[in-house]
Amino acid sequence: MRHLLRMAAHSGRTNMHARNLAIVWAPNLLRSRDIEASGFNGTAAFMEVRVQSIVVEFILTHVEQLFGDAPLPGRDTVGTAW
C-alpha cells in the first residue's frame, strides 16, 4: 500500500491518483472468489469491483492511520532487504 501511495504522490504527472490506482489494483488486491466461482457478469460484477475499489481507495487515503510509520516486516529503516 505504501508503494501505491508513493505512486499516487506523482499523480500530477501520471494522473494515477488514489482513485485511479484503486480502480486498477482492487481486483488483484481484493480478489473475489465469489465472482470467479459464480461467473458474475454485467451489473453484479461491476458492483463487486466498485466495492473493492472503494475499499482500496479508503486504505490508500488512510495508510498512515492504518499501518503507522513503522518499517515493513523484513525491512530495515531505509527500506532495503535484510
JOPE-V788723 format. One line per field, one symbol per residue. phi: phi as a letter, one per 20 degrees, with the letter a starting at -180 (. if undefined). psi: psi as a letter, one per 30 degrees, with the letter a starting at -180 (. if undefined). burial: b if it has 9 or more other C-alpha atoms within 8 Angstrom, else e. A space follows every 10 residues. Layout:
phi=???
psi=???
burial=???
This chain:
phi=.ffffffffd ffedmdegff ffffegfefc gdfffffemg bmffffffff fgffffffff ecgffedmdf ffgncefene ff
psi=eeeeeeeffg feefgileee eeeefefeeh kjfeeeefhk lbeeeeeeee eeeeeeeeee fheeeefagk lkkgkafggl k.
burial=eeebbebbeb beeeebbbbb bbbebbbeee eeeebeeeeb eeeebbebbb ebbbebbebb eebeeeeeee eeeebbeeee ee
